């Protein structure tokens, strides 16, 4: 049996960070509007639990992204494979990440990858060059979460 998982990332602005990571990883932002419409119509949630982002309804304080080739639930939009969930929390990031994402470029494509990520809002932090062992950048997403581009 395959174990299901998702990586949950605390944020200050879940929809904005989901948009960044969806573009960075070439994932799709999940669309929960069908489920939200059902829950609103049944009275299970109130309008205060919902906001609009990117022209569709999403749950306030949450946004998910999924790999475009993985299966997903047609009603909820929730991915059943490689998935990241962003959730708003009241506290700010206070230290170095204990877990981070590595984004790998095509061969000889690191410069293009780093420039593309900067265009999405990422920031270069420091460069590592270990000769034959590899060359990569430590970067930060728009909320300061560290990741590597290699």
PyMOL commands that set and color helices and strands:
alter all, ss='L'
color gray80, all
select helices_A, chain A and resi 14-25+33-41+47-49+110-120+131-133
alter helices_A, ss='H'
color red, helices_A
select strands_A, chain A and resi 7-11+28-29+50-53+56-59+62-66+83-88+102-103+123-129+135-140+146-149
alter strands_A, ss='S'
color yellow, strands_A
deselect
rebuild
show_as cartoon
